Amino acid sequence: MQLDMLSIVGMPGIGKTTLAQKVYHDPSVTSHFHVRAWCCISQTYNKRDLLFEILACIDQKAQFSETKEDDDLPDIIRQNLKGKKYLIFLDDVWDIEAWHTLKISFPDDANGSRILLTSRDHEITGNRHVVQLLTDDESWELLQTNVANARVEVYPPELNVLGRKIARNCKGLPLSIVIISGILATLDQSGWVEVLNSLSSNIVCDTDQCKSILELSYIHLPDHLKPCLLYFGAFREDQAIPTQRLKWLWIAEGFVQKNESKSPEEIAEGYITSLIKRSLVTVGKQRSLGVVKTCHIHDLLHVFCKGKAKDINFLQLSKEAFDGPHHLRRLSYGSDLKYIAKSRIFFTRIRSLLLQSDYFSSKDTDYILSFVFVLKLLRVLDLGNTEIRYTFPCELCSLVHLRYLAVTFYSDILNIPLSLANLSNLETLLLTVYCRGHCLLPDALWNMQKLRHLHVHGAFIDIRLANDNIDNSSTLYDLGTFSTPRFYLGQSMVQMMRKFPNIRELKCCLLESKESTGESKTIVQMGFLTQLESLKLILGDVTAYHIEFHLPSSLKQLTLEYFPWNMFSTIKEIRNLEVLKLLRPADGVEEWDMEDMEEEEIFPKLKFLKLESLQTVRWRGSGHHFPSLEKLVLKRCKELEELPSCLWETLTLQLIEVHGCLRSTGDFVRDIKEQQVDYGNEDLKILISREIGLNKDTPPWSD
């Protein structure tokens, strides 16, 4: 079966992407293809950025050099896809040229691979499915459903007449109906009348009607949410935005109101939830328990946010030479940085500068560093993927008003200067290191008392102590999230962790120290971190015979990587755990038997369990184990032949994913599905891919 292309076409806001997403994420589709990749094209696109985006989907673990020539990238993709049945989703293809640019990357091995794309262009090639406008009845049904989902209380039936008229005036466009629903959910009957009167039934063009609805939705937003919505205009069209980053940016910008009973991050999370409930923000990826990981807005709303933000001099998104206005407050820039260097006259009062490109060259770095030191009022600086090599630019350390700083480096050893302490107002520091090295933070770090979030991606952090003495180092009481420091097992590790007593999320690497080497038992005391909710421990070269963890009762999420299996006996008593991930243990046991464990010891609140690369053959457990489990993920457990009986009886299960395991494991999961249906749990979904046969003749994948 040759490579086939299916195109979903229709006008903006009609639901093309929503339909494609349902296909892409359907369990029968995910288990049918060996590889899937999702890429958003949009009206203006960069071929290089798109190819890197596809590569990242195909092999998330691989490290692709940013210095690769553009002509090399299609060949790399072809080699990664060769011989595999793949599904590539190209979203928002504006014209056929974009398809011609990318199609050489996709091999045709006549194995049933598919290209799925969405487009406004009815002349696009491939088998077309044209999405039609909704009928009046379908429009009313969609409006009813969305209003009911967004409201706390049931709306009175006397609103039905008004609702039908409002739905009819949306002219069958799903996006308009969804956004109007978000407005109506917050209003009483008089508000519904106002909305109906605001919608002009005389507007012939559906997209013009949609624009008027977007304006209406903005008007009805509470004042504190308006800047948060407009801030989406700082990002690229259709960009998946990490919600954590978005919250930190809002806080740095001063958009988040203060509240004595809640942290700024909790308040910002509530803002995101409100925008989602109003159907203005769309959920992208989700974390283990359904918490929103990434989000985005519709491209029509993106156009609105950019226009409104520019009109009120709130923010400007530019991809070309920049010529004003003179008193610009915020700029998101995605073009050649030599133009921005020539435009420094316009930036004397700028508060925020975000560079939006997947790659900037070393010349771009020179341009930006040649004038950044004059931006004395900057509160937010995100240098994106600007190529900075070897050293931390001292020019940045003069920007004393910074609240948020994000920098990318291409160096295996990164030394941060002492002058970093000049940034006494800094709340969020994000460093990305591409060369898999380590980052050395100076003892000046301990003087940055307002620091709330410190993250180094792609490298481990070594922290210096003040005069090499922990007692001389200040305590960072506000530090809430931290990754990824290296701690050395022993008393010094405990002393170090006491310097951030209110930490909520911690990802760290544990290494042996002189005091721990050779000991038969090592105790890791962390119980004093009473605010800690999420912990990831990466055990590097630890060879201690037994590690005993004393973890805080507040812990809800725990990830262990490269850990000795006997550690499991020390964590099974953490009764508040909701998420547990056991990844790539350093050793293993042939039989993981939970039958002898007492009932009260087995994770009564656990909802998500992920097991990866376990060496276990038989996993046994009875009905009272994991009583609240909702999601189970088994990944590359290539020797696992037996699953615990409790999985057949746990009716809270919603999803079981199996990737790269034995075919017999997949058979067990299918049997679990059948029995759960018999017990009344018809909502359980199973995803099984890349099953491994029990003999060499069995194909590596199963449909």
Stockholm file with secondary structure:
# STOCKHOLM 1.0

chainA/1-703         MQLDMLSIVGMPGIGKTTLAQKVYHDPSVTSHFHVRAWCCISQTYNKRDLLFEILACIDQKAQFSETKEDDDLPDIIRQNLKGKKYLIFLDDVWDIEAWHTLKISFPDDANGSRILLTSRDHEITGNRHVVQLLTDDESWELLQTNVANARVEVYPPELNVLGRKIARNCKGLPLSIVIISGILATLDQSGWVEVLNSLSSNIVCDTDQCKSILELSYIHLPDHLKPCLLYFGAFREDQAIPTQRLKWLWIAEGFVQKNESKSPEEIAEGYITSLIKRSLVTVGKQRSLGVVKTCHIHDLLHVFCKGKAKDINFLQLSKEAFDGPHHLRRLSYGSDLKYIAKSRIFFTRIRSLLLQSDYFSSKDTDYILSFVFVLKLLRVLDLGNTEIRYTFPCELCSLVHLRYLAVTFYSDILNIPLSLANLSNLETLLLTVYCRGHCLLPDALWNMQKLRHLHVHGAFIDIRLANDNIDNSSTLYDLGTFSTPRFYLGQSMVQMMRKFPNIRELKCCLLESKESTGESKTIVQMGFLTQLESLKLILGDVTAYHIEFHLPSSLKQLTLEYFPWNMFSTIKEIRNLEVLKLLRPADGVEEWDMEDMEEEEIFPKLKFLKLESLQTVRWRGSGHHFPSLEKLVLKRCKELEELPSCLWETLTLQLIEVHGCLRSTGDFVRDIKEQQVDYGNEDLKILISREIGLNKDTPPWSD
#=GR chainA/1-703 SS CCCEEEEEECSTTSSHHHHHHHHHHCHHHHTTCSEEEEEECCSSCCHHHHHHHHHHHHCTTCCCCTTCCGGGHHHHHHHHHTTSCEEEEEEEECSHHHHHHHGGGSCCCSSCCEEEEEESCTTCSSEEEECCCCCHHHHHHHHHHHHHHHCSSCCCGGGHHHHHHHHHHTTTCHHHHHHHHHHHTTCCHHHHHHHHHHSCTTCCCHHHHHHHHHHHHHHTSCTTTHHHHHGGGGSCTTCCEEHHHHHHHHHHHTCSCCCTTSCHHHHHHHHHHHHHHTTSSEECCBCTTSCBCEEECCHHHHHHHHHHHHHTTSCEEESSCCCCCTTCCEEEECSCHHHHHHTGGGGTTCCEEEECCSCBCHHHHHHHHTTGGGCTTCSEEECTTBCBCSBCCGGGGGCTTCSEEEEEECCSEEECCGGGGGCTTCCEEEEEETTSCEEEECGGGGGCTTCCEEEEESSEEEECCGGGCGGGSCCCTTCCEEEEEEEETTHHHHHHHTTSTTCSEEEEEEECCTTTTTCSCEEEECTTCTTCCEEEEEECSCCCSCEEEECCTTCCEEEEESCCGGGHHHHTTCTTCCEEEEESCSSCCSEEECTTSCGGGSCTTCCEEEEESCCCSEEECCTTSSTTCCEEEEESCTTCCBCCTHHHHCTTCCEEEEESCBHHHHHHHHHHHHHHHHTTCTTCEEEEESCBCSSTTSCSCCC
#=GC SS_cons         CCCEEEEEECSTTSSHHHHHHHHHHCHHHHTTCSEEEEEECCSSCCHHHHHHHHHHHHCTTCCCCTTCCGGGHHHHHHHHHTTSCEEEEEEEECSHHHHHHHGGGSCCCSSCCEEEEEESCTTCSSEEEECCCCCHHHHHHHHHHHHHHHCSSCCCGGGHHHHHHHHHHTTTCHHHHHHHHHHHTTCCHHHHHHHHHHSCTTCCCHHHHHHHHHHHHHHTSCTTTHHHHHGGGGSCTTCCEEHHHHHHHHHHHTCSCCCTTSCHHHHHHHHHHHHHHTTSSEECCBCTTSCBCEEECCHHHHHHHHHHHHHTTSCEEESSCCCCCTTCCEEEECSCHHHHHHTGGGGTTCCEEEECCSCBCHHHHHHHHTTGGGCTTCSEEECTTBCBCSBCCGGGGGCTTCSEEEEEECCSEEECCGGGGGCTTCCEEEEEETTSCEEEECGGGGGCTTCCEEEEESSEEEECCGGGCGGGSCCCTTCCEEEEEEEETTHHHHHHHTTSTTCSEEEEEEECCTTTTTCSCEEEECTTCTTCCEEEEEECSCCCSCEEEECCTTCCEEEEESCCGGGHHHHTTCTTCCEEEEESCSSCCSEEECTTSCGGGSCTTCCEEEEESCCCSEEECCTTSSTTCCEEEEESCTTCCBCCTHHHHCTTCCEEEEESCBHHHHHHHHHHHHHHHHTTCTTCEEEEESCBCSSTTSCSCCC
//
